Every structure is written in C-alpha cells, then in structure tokens.
C-alpha cells in the first residue's frame, strides 16, 4: 500500500485515510469513514461513525476537522440526529446521497494539524495558519419559491458573507458544491441563477469561473431545492490561482451554457492544492461519450480526471479523496470493482446522485495535494 495511505478498523466501522506530510507544521488528512455492519438500525450506524471519527482523532495527534460531509440515505429522518451528535466546530455538509454499499450513513472528513479554527461574524468557518484564512461554508439553503430564486439568494448571501471578510466571489472563492433536489427538473434554474450572478460579479468566459460540482442531492426539507457548500481563501493572490482546461479531452463549460471551471490549483511556497470539479464522460466538443455504457463511461471519466491532474503536474498518487456519483444504483458493483482495482486503499465513496445531464451515468470529483518549492510565495 502507498505509504501515505492507512486503513483503520473500529467496532462496526472503518476508515481509509490519506496523509500529506511534507515536513512542515501543517499535515493534511482526508478520511472516508464507512459503516461495516450495514444491517444495523440508523442510530447504531451513526454511533459507529461517530466512534470511528473519535478513534481516528486519537490516532492522528493534533489534527482538527476543517470540513465534514455526511452522506445520508434518508435526510428527512436522519439529518437532525447528525446535527445533535456532531458538535464539532467546523463546516458540516449534510446531504441525502445514499452510500451505495447498502449503509445508511458515511462520512468524509478533511483534517489539518497546527491550525486555528473559529466561526467568523459572517457565519463562515475560518481555518487560519500563516498569512491565510481558509473560509468554509456548508449546508446553506433557503425556502425561496423555486430553484432559480433559491440559488440566486444563496449566492447573494454568500457574496455578502465574503464581503464581511474582506473577500469577493471572483478573487477568493475557490470551490463550490451545488446540490439540487430532483436535478432533472431543477438544474435549469440553478444554471440561470449562477450565470446571472457570475456576470454581475465579473466572472465570465473572458475572466474565469469557479470550480464546482452541480449534482443531485436532497436536504431534509423537501422544499429546499438547492443547497450549497463553498470554500474561499482570504489573503490569496491571483498569481497563486491557476485554472485547468485539458483541451484535448474537455471543452469549456460555457460552450453549453454553464459557468464553472474544470479544475483549479493553488500554489503555496510548500504545497499545491488541486480541486477537480465534477467530471463525467465527455469529449472536447461537449458530447457525452459512450451513452448508456457505464463501464466505458467510467473509464473515460477517470481518463478525463487524469488529464486534468496532469495539467497540474499531479497524478492520482497525490489525490487525497474521491467522491463518485451514480445515477443508477444497479451500476454500483461494477464501478466499485473498477475503483478498488485501480485505486487500492484510496479514500473514496460511491453515492446515489444523478448527474446534471441524464445521459451521464457517472461523475466524480477529487482533491489532490503535492509538495512543491516556490519560495517567492507565502507558505500554506
């Protein structure tokens, strides 16, 4: 197994863990915690996940959670219990995207060492170290009349939060996740709202967009049609931010009327962070590759991500976590076998979440980190 990968077993749960350690103060960890005994009632499964998380903290000293995402099979009946059970001072994303291993709950947690965390007056969760403040937000939602109004309000509120932190959407926001209840019906409104807000904020095809995943996902309240998570960095300089295009394999998203970047990487003096957006089986003309063939779509998707990573001088070796979204739960065994074979020991999860175009059977996203040396830049 790769030396930066570990596997821990606990009572009724397990954790696959990626560690980035370049000898500096801040180590980074990504962990995927899975329930092992899938026949247990939900309360027992939640208890198993929380016990595994606490056990993990005891095995990686000085690590603190900076972001969590809970994947639930039935948010209406499960989300409140998560909120009561987890009082960690970090951004917590809670979304109905059923783990496809047959369990009711799973957890992705992102941890760092030697950082300070707090909640800002704006309501964003701050992770501070050195010259930078990393601002996380999760589970933002509202009850406006439709998906377009909800998305517009979410972005407007976020823009105001960023302004309170001396930041802007265009210069500081690095990554968003947009979860859409009944995506086949409501994604169009989300796209219209994002396009309009981005235009007003100076985000165009001639400037840049923001890396993102727009995917099916449900909040506990069925009237919530869109939910948003996001990540920004206060103190970042524009020369540290780079965008990924992979033109041999992918087209610009604006070609088919949407507005996000395929990937973004950020350079610090001691490390490079890479954020790969939700990526499917697509070619550089914007066409779906291999319609109705889950096996070939999976391989093309992985190839597309690999090309994006290569553009950032990375490979899957530097990837810390992967989230895989499937439209059809019947495809789970095939896709799991592909990932277990190609990425043994890597923290990943496969969840039920339709992609924004019905012909895409699968999509994935990931984050990577690698050691670099650029002494002209500030350290992470």
C-alpha positions as CSV (number, residue, x, y, z in Angstrom):
1,X,0.0,0.0,0.0
2,X,1.1,3.6,-0.6
3,X,2.9,4.9,2.4
4,X,0.6,7.9,2.6
5,X,-2.5,5.7,2.8
6,X,-3.7,3.9,6.0
7,X,-6.7,1.8,6.9
8,X,-8.2,1.7,10.4
9,X,-10.8,-0.7,11.7
10,X,-13.2,0.1,14.6
11,X,-16.2,-1.6,16.0
12,X,-18.8,-1.6,13.2
13,X,-16.9,0.9,11.1
14,X,-13.7,1.5,9.2
15,X,-11.7,4.5,7.9
16,X,-9.5,4.8,4.8
17,X,-7.1,7.7,5.4
18,X,-4.8,9.8,3.1
19,X,-2.0,11.8,4.8
20,X,0.0,14.6,3.3
21,X,3.2,15.3,5.3
22,X,5.9,17.4,3.7
23,X,7.7,18.0,7.0
24,X,6.1,21.4,7.7
25,X,3.7,22.3,10.5
26,X,0.5,21.6,8.6
27,X,-0.2,18.0,7.8
28,X,-3.4,17.3,5.9
29,X,-5.6,14.3,6.1
30,X,-8.6,13.0,4.2
31,X,-10.6,10.2,5.7
32,X,-13.6,8.3,4.4
33,X,-15.5,6.5,7.3
34,X,-17.7,3.7,6.3
35,X,-20.1,1.6,8.3
36,X,-19.2,-2.1,8.2
37,X,-22.3,-3.7,9.6
38,X,-24.9,-2.4,7.2
39,X,-27.8,-4.3,8.7
40,X,-27.8,-2.2,11.9
41,X,-30.5,0.4,12.5
42,X,-29.6,4.0,11.8
43,X,-28.9,5.1,15.4
44,X,-26.3,2.3,15.7
45,X,-24.8,3.2,12.3
46,X,-24.5,6.9,13.3
47,X,-22.9,5.8,16.6
48,X,-20.4,3.6,14.8
49,X,-19.4,6.6,12.5
50,X,-19.0,8.9,15.4
51,X,-17.0,6.4,17.4
52,X,-14.8,5.8,14.4
53,X,-14.2,9.5,14.0
54,X,-13.3,9.9,17.6
55,X,-11.0,6.9,17.3
56,X,-9.4,8.4,14.3
57,X,-8.6,11.6,16.2
58,X,-6.8,9.6,18.8
59,X,-4.6,8.1,16.1
60,X,-3.6,11.3,14.4
61,X,-2.5,13.7,17.1
62,X,-3.1,17.4,16.9
63,X,-5.4,17.0,13.9
64,X,-8.6,19.1,13.7
65,X,-11.5,18.8,11.4
66,X,-11.9,21.7,8.9
67,X,-14.7,20.3,6.8
68,X,-17.1,17.3,7.0
69,X,-19.6,15.9,4.7
70,X,-22.2,13.4,5.9
71,X,-23.8,11.2,3.2
72,X,-27.3,10.0,4.2
73,X,-29.8,7.6,2.8
74,X,-32.8,9.4,4.2
75,X,-32.1,13.0,5.2
76,X,-35.7,13.7,6.4
77,X,-35.3,11.1,9.1
78,X,-31.6,11.3,9.7
79,X,-30.2,14.8,9.5
80,X,-31.4,16.1,12.8
81,X,-29.6,13.2,14.6
82,X,-26.4,14.1,12.9
83,X,-26.7,17.7,14.0
84,X,-27.3,16.6,17.6
85,X,-24.5,14.1,17.6
86,X,-21.7,16.2,16.0
87,X,-20.9,19.4,17.7
88,X,-17.5,19.9,16.1
89,X,-16.5,23.5,15.3
90,X,-16.2,23.1,11.6
91,X,-18.3,23.4,8.4
92,X,-20.6,20.4,8.2
93,X,-22.3,19.4,5.0
94,X,-25.3,17.1,5.4
95,X,-26.9,15.8,2.3
96,X,-29.0,12.9,1.1
97,X,-26.8,11.0,-1.3
98,X,-27.2,7.4,-0.2
99,X,-23.9,5.4,0.2
100,X,-24.3,2.6,-2.3
101,X,-22.6,0.0,-0.2
102,X,-26.0,-0.5,1.4
103,X,-25.4,1.5,4.6
104,X,-27.4,4.5,5.8
105,X,-24.5,6.9,6.5
106,X,-20.9,7.6,5.6
107,X,-18.5,10.5,6.4
108,X,-15.8,12.3,4.6
109,X,-13.7,14.4,6.9
110,X,-10.8,16.8,6.0
111,X,-8.4,17.4,8.8
112,X,-5.3,19.5,9.4
113,X,-2.7,19.9,12.2
114,X,-1.4,23.1,13.8
115,X,-4.2,25.3,12.6
116,X,-6.7,27.5,14.4
117,X,-10.4,27.3,13.8
118,X,-13.3,29.6,14.6
119,X,-16.6,30.9,13.4
120,X,-16.5,34.4,11.9
121,X,-19.1,37.1,12.5
122,X,-20.3,36.4,8.9
123,X,-21.1,32.8,9.8
124,X,-18.2,31.3,7.7
125,X,-15.9,28.8,9.4
126,X,-12.4,30.0,9.5
127,X,-9.2,27.9,9.4
128,X,-6.2,30.1,9.9
129,X,-2.5,29.5,9.6
130,X,0.3,31.9,8.5
131,X,-0.9,34.6,6.1
132,X,-4.1,32.8,5.1
133,X,-7.6,32.3,6.4
134,X,-9.4,29.4,4.8
135,X,-13.2,30.0,4.8
136,X,-15.5,27.1,4.6
137,X,-19.3,27.1,4.5
138,X,-21.7,24.2,4.3
139,X,-25.4,23.2,4.1
140,X,-26.5,26.7,3.1
141,X,-30.1,26.7,2.0
142,X,-33.4,28.8,1.9
143,X,-37.0,28.4,1.0
144,X,-37.5,30.8,-1.9
145,X,-40.1,29.9,-4.5
146,X,-38.1,27.9,-7.0
147,X,-34.6,26.6,-7.7
148,X,-33.6,29.7,-9.6
149,X,-34.6,32.1,-6.8
150,X,-33.1,29.8,-4.1
151,X,-29.7,29.7,-6.0
152,X,-29.6,33.4,-6.6
153,X,-30.3,34.1,-2.9
154,X,-27.7,31.6,-1.8
155,X,-25.0,33.3,-3.9
156,X,-26.1,36.8,-2.9
157,X,-25.9,35.9,0.8
158,X,-22.5,34.2,0.3
159,X,-21.3,37.3,-1.5
160,X,-22.3,39.4,1.5
161,X,-20.5,37.0,3.9
162,X,-17.4,37.2,1.8
163,X,-17.6,41.0,1.8
164,X,-17.6,40.9,5.6
165,X,-14.3,39.0,5.5
166,X,-12.8,41.5,3.0
167,X,-13.2,39.0,0.1
168,X,-15.0,38.8,-3.2
169,X,-16.5,35.9,-5.1
170,X,-14.3,36.4,-8.1
171,X,-11.0,36.8,-6.2
172,X,-11.3,34.5,-3.2
173,X,-13.8,31.7,-3.8
174,X,-12.0,28.5,-5.0
175,X,-14.7,25.8,-4.9
176,X,-18.4,25.4,-4.7
177,X,-20.7,22.3,-4.4
178,X,-24.3,22.8,-5.6
179,X,-26.8,20.1,-4.5
180,X,-30.0,20.0,-6.5
181,X,-33.2,18.2,-5.3
182,X,-34.6,16.5,-8.4
183,X,-31.8,17.7,-10.7
184,X,-33.5,16.7,-13.9
185,X,-36.3,19.2,-13.1
186,X,-34.5,21.9,-11.2
187,X,-31.0,22.2,-12.6
188,X,-32.0,24.7,-15.3
189,X,-33.0,27.2,-12.6
190,X,-29.7,26.7,-10.8
191,X,-27.8,27.3,-14.1
192,X,-29.7,30.5,-14.9
193,X,-29.1,31.9,-11.4
194,X,-25.4,31.1,-11.3
195,X,-24.9,32.6,-14.8
196,X,-26.6,35.8,-13.9
197,X,-24.8,36.2,-10.5
198,X,-21.4,35.4,-12.0
199,X,-21.9,38.0,-14.7
200,X,-22.7,40.7,-12.2
201,X,-19.5,39.7,-10.3
202,X,-17.3,39.9,-13.3
203,X,-17.0,36.2,-13.7
204,X,-17.2,35.5,-17.5
205,X,-15.6,33.3,-20.1
206,X,-13.1,36.1,-20.7
207,X,-12.0,36.1,-17.0
208,X,-12.6,32.9,-15.1
209,X,-15.3,30.9,-13.3
210,X,-15.1,28.8,-10.1
211,X,-14.5,25.0,-9.8
212,X,-17.7,23.3,-8.9
213,X,-19.8,20.2,-8.7
214,X,-23.5,20.5,-9.5
215,X,-25.2,17.2,-8.6
216,X,-28.3,15.6,-7.4
217,X,-28.8,15.8,-3.6
218,X,-31.6,16.4,-1.2
219,X,-31.8,18.3,2.0
220,X,-34.1,17.1,4.9
221,X,-36.8,19.7,3.9
222,X,-38.3,18.7,0.5
223,X,-39.0,22.4,-0.2
224,X,-35.2,23.1,-0.3
225,X,-34.4,22.7,-4.0
226,X,-30.8,23.8,-3.8
227,X,-28.1,23.5,-1.1
228,X,-24.6,25.0,-1.3
229,X,-21.2,24.3,0.2
230,X,-18.2,26.5,-0.6
231,X,-14.6,27.2,0.1
232,X,-12.6,30.5,-0.2
233,X,-9.2,31.7,0.8
234,X,-8.7,35.2,2.3
235,X,-5.2,36.6,1.7
236,X,-4.7,34.7,-1.6
237,X,-3.1,36.5,-4.5
238,X,-4.3,36.0,-8.1
239,X,-0.9,34.7,-9.2
240,X,-1.3,31.8,-6.9
241,X,-4.5,30.6,-8.6
242,X,-4.4,28.6,-11.9
243,X,-7.2,27.0,-13.9
244,X,-7.3,23.6,-15.6
245,X,-8.7,23.0,-19.1
246,X,-7.5,19.7,-20.6
247,X,-8.5,20.9,-24.1
248,X,-7.6,17.6,-25.7
249,X,-10.3,15.9,-23.7
250,X,-12.7,18.6,-22.4
251,X,-14.4,21.7,-23.7
252,X,-15.1,25.0,-21.9
253,X,-18.3,24.6,-19.9
254,X,-19.6,27.9,-21.3
255,X,-19.9,26.1,-24.7
256,X,-23.0,24.5,-23.4
257,X,-24.3,27.4,-21.3
258,X,-23.0,26.7,-17.8
259,X,-20.3,28.5,-15.8
260,X,-17.7,26.6,-13.9
261,X,-14.0,25.6,-14.3
262,X,-13.0,22.1,-14.9
263,X,-10.4,22.4,-12.1
264,X,-8.3,24.9,-10.1
265,X,-5.0,24.6,-8.4
266,X,-3.4,26.9,-5.8
267,X,0.3,27.2,-5.3
268,X,1.8,28.0,-1.9
269,X,5.5,28.0,-1.1
270,X,5.4,24.5,0.2
271,X,2.5,22.7,-1.5
272,X,0.0,22.7,-4.3
273,X,-3.7,22.2,-3.8
274,X,-5.7,20.8,-6.7
275,X,-9.5,20.9,-6.9
276,X,-11.1,18.8,-9.7
277,X,-14.7,19.7,-10.4
278,X,-17.4,17.1,-11.0
279,X,-16.2,15.4,-14.2
280,X,-18.1,13.0,-16.4
281,X,-17.6,11.0,-19.6
282,X,-17.4,14.0,-22.1
283,X,-15.2,14.9,-25.0
284,X,-13.8,18.3,-26.1
285,X,-16.8,19.0,-28.1
286,X,-19.1,18.8,-25.1
287,X,-20.6,15.5,-26.2
288,X,-21.4,12.6,-24.0
289,X,-19.0,9.7,-24.6
290,X,-20.3,6.1,-24.6
291,X,-24.0,6.7,-24.0
292,X,-25.7,4.0,-21.9
293,X,-22.4,2.2,-21.3
294,X,-21.4,2.5,-17.6
295,X,-18.1,0.6,-18.0
296,X,-16.8,2.8,-20.8
297,X,-18.2,6.0,-19.2
298,X,-16.3,5.2,-16.0
299,X,-13.0,4.7,-17.8
300,X,-13.4,7.9,-19.9
301,X,-14.3,9.8,-16.7
302,X,-11.1,8.6,-15.0
303,X,-9.1,9.4,-18.1
304,X,-10.5,13.0,-18.1
305,X,-9.6,13.5,-14.5
306,X,-6.2,12.1,-15.1
307,X,-5.5,14.6,-17.8
308,X,-6.7,17.5,-15.6
309,X,-4.4,16.3,-12.8
310,X,-1.5,16.0,-15.2
311,X,-2.0,19.7,-16.3
312,X,-1.4,20.5,-12.6
313,X,1.7,18.2,-12.7
314,X,-0.1,15.7,-10.5
315,X,-1.4,12.2,-10.7
316,X,-3.8,10.0,-8.8
317,X,-1.0,9.3,-6.4
318,X,-1.5,12.8,-5.0
319,X,-5.3,12.5,-4.8
320,X,-6.5,12.5,-1.2
321,X,-10.2,11.7,-1.7
322,X,-12.7,10.9,-4.4
323,X,-16.5,11.2,-4.4
324,X,-18.2,9.2,-7.2
325,X,-21.8,9.9,-8.1
326,X,-24.0,7.3,-9.8
327,X,-27.4,7.7,-11.5
328,X,-28.3,4.0,-11.4
329,X,-27.7,2.1,-8.2
330,X,-27.5,-1.1,-10.2
331,X,-24.1,0.0,-11.5
332,X,-22.5,0.1,-8.1
333,X,-20.8,-3.3,-8.1
334,X,-19.1,-2.7,-11.5
335,X,-17.9,0.8,-10.5
336,X,-16.7,-0.3,-7.1
337,X,-14.6,-3.1,-8.7
338,X,-13.0,-0.5,-11.0
339,X,-12.1,1.8,-8.2
340,X,-10.9,-1.0,-5.9
341,X,-8.7,-2.3,-8.6
342,X,-7.3,1.0,-9.9
343,X,-7.1,2.9,-6.6
344,X,-6.5,0.3,-3.8
345,X,-6.6,1.9,-0.4
346,X,-7.6,5.4,-1.6
347,X,-10.3,7.1,0.4
348,X,-13.4,7.2,-1.8
349,X,-17.1,6.8,-1.7
350,X,-19.7,5.9,-4.3
351,X,-23.1,7.5,-3.7
352,X,-26.5,7.7,-5.4
353,X,-26.7,11.1,-7.1
354,X,-27.9,11.8,-10.6
355,X,-25.6,14.0,-12.8
356,X,-26.8,17.2,-14.3
357,X,-27.3,15.6,-17.8
358,X,-29.4,12.5,-17.8
359,X,-27.1,10.7,-20.3
360,X,-24.2,10.9,-17.9
361,X,-24.4,7.7,-15.8
362,X,-21.4,8.6,-13.6
363,X,-19.4,11.6,-12.4
364,X,-16.5,12.0,-9.9
365,X,-14.7,14.8,-8.2
366,X,-11.4,14.8,-6.2
367,X,-8.9,16.9,-4.3
368,X,-5.1,16.5,-4.5
369,X,-2.1,17.9,-2.8
370,X,1.6,17.7,-3.6
371,X,4.9,19.1,-2.3
372,X,6.4,22.0,-4.3
373,X,9.0,24.6,-3.6
374,X,8.2,28.1,-4.6
375,X,10.0,30.3,-2.0
376,X,8.7,33.5,-3.7
377,X,5.2,32.6,-2.4
378,X,3.9,32.5,1.2
379,X,3.7,29.1,2.9
380,X,0.4,27.4,3.4
